[in-house]
Every structure is written in structure tokens, then in C-alpha cells.
Amino acid sequence: MMATLFLSVLPKFHPSFDGIGTRNIQTKITISCQSNIIHKKISTSKQGLRSKHYSSHERIFKALDDFISNFIIFNTSLSRHVDPKHELSGNFYPVEELPPTVCEVVEGSLPPALEGGAYIQNGPNPQFIPRGPYHIADGDGMLHSIKFSGGGKAIFCSRFVKTHKYVMERDLGYPFFPNPIAYFISNSARFVLLTVARGIVGGKINPLTTGIGTANTSLFEFAGHLFAMIESDLPYAIKISPDGDILTIGRHNFHSSSDGDLFSHMTAHPKVDADTGEAFAFRNNVIPPFLTFFRIDPNGRKQKDVHILSIKGVTSYIHDFAVTKRFAIFPDAQLVMDPLGIMRGKKIIRVDPKKTPRLGVIPRYATDDSEMYWINVPGLNMMHVINAWEDDDDKIVMVITNILPVENLLERRNSTHLSLEKITIDTKTKEVVRRIASTRSIDFGAINPKYAGKKNRYMYAAAIEDYPKMVGVVKLDLSLCDEEYSSDSAVVASWIYGPGCYGSEPIFVAREANNPAAEEDDGYLLVYDDKNTKESKFIVMNAKSPSLEVIAAVKLPGRVPHGFHTTFVTQV
């Protein structure tokens, strides 16, 4: 979100960043993760600026920054939803990096399907304890990887993604960047004050070339690369080394010339068509065009932008979208981004209760938005898309999670309910049919990757309490959503971690990935399981089992904090 705001308005206020001048700006940096990196203890970092590295005006800035943090922010009562004492409590509290460490299999045996691969979680883990307002989505990206090799051997490793933000703050020795989400949903004026102060430094930040994101949201494997993602920046390429270490290669722009536009951020949820080898993605802006859709070819090269000009007024915050064989589907929901709202005493990110949510449908190979149409869908505030496909010639089917009520997401997150819905769009009549798949709060869904973009029967997801805490795993039979049913009849299996225990987003791994006759649910579910924030395990479940039976468990040498999205890489 932060880059969405900065990069949208920067050309308007800074003449050196106009659409033409940015064509020749190099947007790629390379930061290697060395094995002898110094591990900094998580601390409040009150140490002074090291004069041998920094100029006098930077020392002046540091004093100004300390004054703002200590006398303006610390003397202000923080709301619970942006108070670091609350946001970093329990298993949200950050951990230090952990080098590759051999793990012990304490239950069962690891299945051969995992050999040569790695299960990885991405999530927020602030390098320094925040000095002001903080939201869990503001933390630096940290990856927790468990790599599997022959003989059932497992190696665990935790590393920060070495973003420009992370490296700059590590070298400075204190938190330099403000926490954007916390400021955007609460004290917007103070965010502006801090941003102006940080502008004094000069030369240290250029959002167009260095990026300002944390890479803390998701993971994306495409065109021979693995990326750590956040929607406020471009992806960071990462690599799992033979010894199980996690290396940051650098910021990646998919060989973009940008067509004169500012290609400095993109969605954290791009979609890959396994049949064509293409990826589809978008970026959100707060000035027109509010939404830009684009394709990345199988060689990893970004193609021409398609600007969506039919969104007017204030843009909504778009986190995810859907892609089928012929269409792309975008939500336009009630959670909006309005930087000018600060002038009217409103929050930059807020809920607009008067807005009617809608879905926009556009041909996925469109060259402009002339064929795009919108359908009003009251009450639909989409969070994640689990899968989407075309059923017959006229129907688009999406399986999504819906935020209920959306007003709770920003300030009362613990009472937010994520409703799983199966949505059918009739492309001829422009009608939408919605069916509730479960009355439980469910999010962070996964399917057999062989069925991505195709009709599937089974899906797996995290059971949610006190969002985004994941208290268990559920398996659903989506075919039951086509019938009359009540309560949780689409939930056909579940596994709950136990009191005070939480897990990660489940990932499905097929038992025989290359067997075309294999059943859709013949495979395994992979999760991290944290036992009361004191120790963590890696768990393997039998996806076909009516109880999601645990068939293997690995004791981890370090704690895995609450995270966001995960992935399984078949070969590293």
C-alpha cells in the first residue's frame, strides 16, 4: 500500500520523476546474503548514529527523528490495533535469523514426494521493535524454510528478505522507515510529518529505483525464479542454497521497459497458467489509472500495460483477483485508499459504507478496457481467491473469501469473520449467484496445484480465530456447494491444533505429481505448528484421511511466528 500511495503521487510533486524521465531509470539492484552476516538482536535500538559512515545532516535528521518518536509518538496513547505491545504479543513477537540447522523427525517418516523440495513461509518479523504505531502487516519479511533431501533429512532456516529497507535500517542501526499501514489506518498526519522529516536525508530513498517494500506477504515461483512478494514493491528474487540457506538475489522487474509508466510495484498474488506458461498480474494506484493489468510471458518478460479507466473517484484497495482461460476478474470493494481524505480529517485507508461492491470482468488478453463490464455485488468484500475456472461457455466460477463485516478488518481484526463463498458469474446475463461454502471463519486456502484455473472438487484452508491466527486445517468438498445444505456440510475433514496453538497456511503436495490417473486429493498437507509460542514443528498430514491424519512431524530448532502465505518448491 505504501508504494501505491508514494508512487502514484510522486510524479505530480517531484519533476524529476515524470513518466518520460523514468524510462531510463535502472530499477534492479542486487544484494547478496553472505553466510557470515552479523545477526542483530531484536531491540529498541537506542544506539547513536555511527559518524564514520554518515554526514552531519544525517546526524541532524537522526536527532529530529528521535524527537518525533520520543515526544510526539511515545506521548500519544495508541489504539490497540496499532500498539506494538499488542501487535507483537504472543507468537507475533519477532525472532532472530537462524542459519541452516538439521532437524529431527520425531513422528512417522517424511514421504518421498517431499524429497528435493522445500516448504517456505513468508511473514512479517520487524528487524527492530517499532518506536511508534505498528500494524502486523508492517513487519520486515522473514522466510522460514524447511528443505528435504534423501533419507528423510530435513534442514530448517530463517532469514530476512534483504530488501532495500531492511539493509538500510540494518546499516543505520535503527528503524528509519515509518510503518505505513499503521499510519494509514490511524494517525495519518503523523505519517506525513515523519515522511517529510525523512526527506531531509536525501539520496537514501528513491522509491522508483530502490523500492520501499518489506517483501513480507507471499511467495511466487515463475520462469525459473522464486520471489518474495508484497504489493507495495516489486518482487525480490530468492534462492534456497544446497545447504538449506535462504539467499536474497535482488529486486526484480521482469525486464520491464514500463512503456513510460512507473512499474515499481505489483500485486502479491499473480496468477500462473500452467498450460501456457504465462503469468497475469496487476498494480493498484491512488490516481488514475487506479488499476493496471498486465501479462508476463513464459520467458519472464513483462508485456504491455492495460489501464482500467472505468474505476472513478476513489480507488478501492485490491489485494487479489482471479484469472480463467478467457477472463480476468477484479473486485472493487468498500475498503478504499484516499490520500486526500487526510485534508477532510479522514484516514487514508478506510471503509466506505456507502459504496456498493462490484466485480469487473475483462478478457485476459485485452489490449484496453473497452470490453470490461462491472456487476454490482452488495456485501462482497473479497480477500483471497482460492481458485477460478470456466464452467460451460457462459459461466465463470470463483472460490473466494469474503470479509464480514469489512468494518472490523482495520480496527477490530479479532472479530473479523472470513466467509468462504462459491461465486458464479453468468457472462451472458451478467448475473451473479453466491453460495456460502462454510459458516466457519476460513482463509488462506490451497488446492492441488494441478487444478489451478480448472474445475476442482477439493480445497484446504486454515480455520481462523482472531484473524489472522490459524487454529487448524479444514478440507472442503466444493461439489456440496451446488446442493441445498446447512451449516458446515461442505467441510469433510478437519484437524485443530489445540488450545493456544496455531499453524500456518496449508499447502497441498501430490503423492504422485506425474501420475495423470491420481485422484485429486491423493497427497499431503504441509503446515508449521507452533505449540504455545515455545516450540514449533513441521507437520505432514494425509490429505485423503477423514481426520487429516498426521503422518510425520519434525521438531524445529526455532520458533516460527505467525505468518501470511506459504509455498512448496518441488526442486531447490
Disulfide bonds with the S-S distance in Angstrom:
none
